[in-house]
Amino acid sequence: MEFQLINQELSEARLFRSSRNFGSFAGADIANMLYLNTLSVYLMSEIAALRPTAQDYAKKTAQHGGYALFRTQATDIYMLAYQVMHPNNDYANLRDPVNSKQFLDKLQFADKRHIMFMRSVSNQDAGPGYAHTFMQRLESQLRITDSRYKSWRREITGWDRASSAKQKATLKKIAQETTRLGKGTGRGSELLAPLQKTIAPAEKDAVSKPSVLARAAGVAAGAATGRKIASRIKDTPTSKNIGTGIGAIAGYLAGKSK
């Protein structure tokens, strides 16, 4: 028992720690989180900036060749898969334990195939066709019923064909679902941080571009108004030029303040 307590204190799996040994989750939550995290690793491997992180993470997850033992330095995916494989272990404190353990015990999770998929991600051998077939089977194994997850699977396994706007929207939805499903612990998930870092620059660009356009529109509108005012004062080229300049400056400042 003492060794077990030491293992729990030293566990580096963020989700396991932040959820108080999975105490925030019922059995179905564990299955959904395992599916979502697996999907996220593949998604990250499809994004050039995140590919090295995905490969390293997948390698660390698969390095033991299975999910047979509770490990103090495991990844979130390893710990979730371990819980699915060993629902009656003494390390986790699931919510609604009786029903949760019964749910997990009935799952037909193919752990060896999951390890193979992690290795293929690590080696950058997980092509879209293979990923689509694997994730589709994983949905059945983990009894995934949320139609959004299935939609994301289709979008991610066709990532190269998706528009930039669609990719950004999918990234944001998956990050939001990871946080929601974590019931406040999602921020501790290992895979959430790199996804959010990818989303943040896109949102920053989306905010900055309209502001530039607003200033440009303000300049044009202000210039036109200035010309009208100048023409009423005195109908000379000089007065019109002055009015245009004053109006443009006013329009620029107005646009900048938005």
C-alpha positions in Angstrom: 0.0 0.0 0.0 2.9 2.4 0.8 4.4 1.8 -2.6 1.1 2.5 -4.2 0.8 5.9 -2.5 4.3 6.8 -3.6 3.4 6.0 -7.2 0.3 8.2 -7.0 2.3 11.2 -5.6 5.0 10.9 -8.2 2.8 10.3 -11.3 3.8 12.8 -14.0 0.6 12.3 -16.1 -0.9 15.8 -15.9 -4.5 14.7 -16.4 -4.2 12.0 -13.8 -2.9 14.4 -11.2 -5.1 17.4 -12.0 -8.2 15.2 -11.9 -7.2 13.8 -8.5 -6.5 10.3 -9.8 -9.3 10.5 -12.4 -11.8 11.3 -9.6 -13.5 13.9 -11.8 -14.3 11.3 -14.5 -16.9 8.5 -15.0 -16.1 5.5 -17.2 -17.5 7.1 -20.3 -15.4 10.2 -19.7 -12.2 8.1 -19.6 -13.2 6.5 -23.0 -14.0 9.8 -24.5 -10.8 11.4 -23.3 -8.7 8.5 -24.6 -10.3 8.8 -28.0 -10.0 12.6 -28.1 -6.3 12.6 -27.0 -5.5 9.9 -29.6 -7.2 12.0 -32.2 -5.3 15.1 -31.1 -1.9 13.4 -31.3 -2.6 12.4 -35.0 -3.9 16.0 -35.6 -0.7 17.4 -34.2 1.4 15.1 -36.4 -0.4 16.7 -39.4 0.7 20.2 -38.4 4.3 21.0 -39.3 5.0 23.1 -36.2 3.6 20.5 -33.9 4.9 17.4 -35.6 8.0 16.9 -33.5 6.0 17.2 -30.3 3.5 14.7 -31.6 6.2 12.2 -32.6 8.0 12.5 -29.2 4.7 12.1 -27.3 3.6 9.1 -29.3 7.0 7.5 -28.8 6.9 8.0 -25.1 3.4 6.6 -25.0 4.3 3.4 -26.9 7.8 2.8 -25.4 6.7 0.1 -23.0 4.9 -2.0 -25.6 1.6 -2.0 -23.9 -0.5 -0.7 -21.1 0.1 -3.4 -18.5 1.5 -1.5 -15.6 0.7 1.8 -13.7 3.8 4.0 -14.5 4.9 7.0 -12.6 6.2 8.8 -15.7 3.5 7.9 -18.2 1.7 10.2 -20.6 -2.0 11.1 -20.3 -2.8 8.7 -23.1 -0.9 5.8 -21.4 -2.8 6.4 -18.2 -6.2 6.6 -19.9 -5.5 3.4 -21.8 -4.3 1.8 -18.6 -7.5 2.7 -16.9 -9.5 1.2 -19.8 -7.5 -2.0 -19.7 -7.6 -2.3 -15.9 -10.8 -0.7 -14.6 -10.6 -2.3 -11.2 -7.1 -1.0 -10.4 -6.5 0.5 -7.0 -4.8 3.7 -8.2 -7.8 5.6 -9.7 -10.8 7.0 -7.9 -13.5 7.2 -10.6 -16.8 9.0 -10.2 -19.7 6.6 -9.8 -17.2 3.7 -9.4 -19.5 0.7 -9.8 -21.1 1.8 -13.0 -17.9 3.3 -14.3 -15.9 0.1 -13.9 -18.7 -1.9 -15.4 -18.7 0.4 -18.5 -15.0 0.1 -18.9 -14.9 -3.6 -18.4 -17.3 -4.1 -21.3 -15.1 -2.2 -23.8 -13.3 -4.1 -26.4 -10.2 -1.9 -26.5 -7.5 -3.3 -28.8 -4.5 -2.2 -26.9 -1.9 -3.7 -29.2 -3.4 -2.0 -32.2 -3.4 1.3 -30.3 0.3 0.9 -29.5 1.0 0.2 -33.2 -0.8 3.4 -34.1 1.2 5.4 -31.6 4.4 4.0 -33.1 3.2 4.8 -36.6 2.6 8.4 -35.5 6.1 8.5 -33.9 7.6 7.2 -37.2 5.4 9.5 -39.3 3.9 6.5 -41.0 0.3 7.1 -40.1 -1.2 8.1 -43.4 -4.7 9.5 -43.7 -6.2 6.2 -44.9 -4.7 4.2 -42.0 -5.6 6.9 -39.5 -9.2 7.0 -40.7 -9.7 3.3 -40.5 -8.0 3.0 -37.1 -9.9 5.9 -35.5 -13.2 4.6 -36.9 -12.5 1.2 -35.2 -11.5 2.9 -32.0 -14.8 4.7 -31.9 -16.5 1.3 -31.8 -14.1 -0.2 -29.3 -14.6 2.8 -26.9 -18.3 3.1 -27.6 -18.0 6.7 -28.8 -21.4 8.1 -29.6 -20.8 11.9 -29.8 -21.4 12.8 -33.5 -19.0 15.7 -33.1 -16.1 13.4 -32.5 -16.9 11.5 -35.6 -17.1 14.7 -37.6 -13.7 15.8 -36.3 -12.2 12.4 -37.2 -13.4 12.9 -40.8 -12.0 16.4 -40.9 -8.6 15.5 -39.4 -8.0 12.5 -41.6 -8.6 14.8 -44.6 -6.6 17.7 -43.1 -4.7 18.7 -46.2 -7.9 19.2 -48.1 -9.5 21.4 -45.5 -9.5 25.2 -45.8 -7.4 27.3 -43.4 -10.6 28.6 -41.8 -12.0 25.0 -41.4 -8.7 23.9 -39.8 -8.7 26.8 -37.3 -12.3 26.1 -36.4 -11.6 22.4 -35.8 -8.6 23.1 -33.7 -10.6 25.5 -31.5 -13.5 23.0 -31.1 -11.2 20.2 -30.0 -9.4 22.4 -27.5 -12.7 23.6 -26.1 -14.0 20.0 -25.8 -10.9 18.9 -24.1 -11.4 21.6 -21.5 -15.1 20.9 -21.1 -14.7 17.2 -20.8 -11.9 17.7 -18.2 -14.5 19.5 -16.0 -12.0 22.2 -15.1 -9.0 19.8 -15.3 -8.6 20.0 -19.1 -6.1 22.8 -18.7 -3.8 20.3 -17.1 -3.9 18.0 -20.1 -0.5 17.6 -21.8 -1.9 18.0 -25.3 -4.0 21.1 -24.7 -1.2 23.6 -24.4 0.4 23.0 -27.8 -3.1 23.1 -29.5 -3.9 26.4 -27.8 -0.5 27.9 -28.8 -1.4 27.0 -32.4 -4.9 28.6 -32.1 -3.7 31.8 -30.4 -1.7 33.3 -33.3 -4.6 32.6 -35.7 -7.0 34.5 -33.4 -4.5 37.4 -33.0 -4.3 37.7 -36.8 -8.1 37.6 -37.0 -8.3 40.5 -34.6 -5.5 42.6 -36.1 -6.6 42.4 -39.7 -10.0 44.0 -39.3 -8.5 46.8 -37.3 -6.2 47.6 -40.2 -9.1 47.5 -42.6 -11.1 49.7 -40.2 -8.3 52.4 -40.2 -8.1 52.2 -44.0 -11.8 52.7 -44.3 -11.7 55.5 -41.8 -9.0 57.3 -43.8 -11.0 57.0 -47.0 -14.3 58.1 -45.4 -12.5 61.0 -43.6 -10.8 62.2 -46.7 -14.1 62.3 -48.6 -15.8 64.2 -45.8 -12.9 66.7 -45.6 -13.2 67.4 -49.3 -16.9 68.2 -49.0 -16.2 70.6 -46.1 -13.4 72.3 -47.9 -15.5 72.8 -51.0 -18.2 74.6 -48.9 -15.6 76.9 -47.4 -13.8 78.0 -50.6 -13.8 76.3 -54.0 -10.0 76.3 -54.6 -7.6 73.4 -55.2 -5.6 74.4 -52.1 -8.7 74.3 -49.8 -9.7 70.9 -51.1 -6.3 69.5 -50.5 -6.2 70.8 -46.9 -9.7 69.4 -46.3 -8.7 66.0 -47.6 -5.6 65.9 -45.4 -7.5 66.9 -42.3 -10.3 64.4 -43.0 -7.9 61.6 -43.7 -6.1 62.2 -40.4 -9.3 62.3 -38.5 -10.5 59.2 -40.2 -7.3 57.3 -39.4 -7.5 58.3 -35.7 -11.1 57.2 -35.5 -10.3 53.9 -37.1 -7.3 53.3 -34.8 -9.5 53.8 -31.7 -11.8 50.9 -32.7 
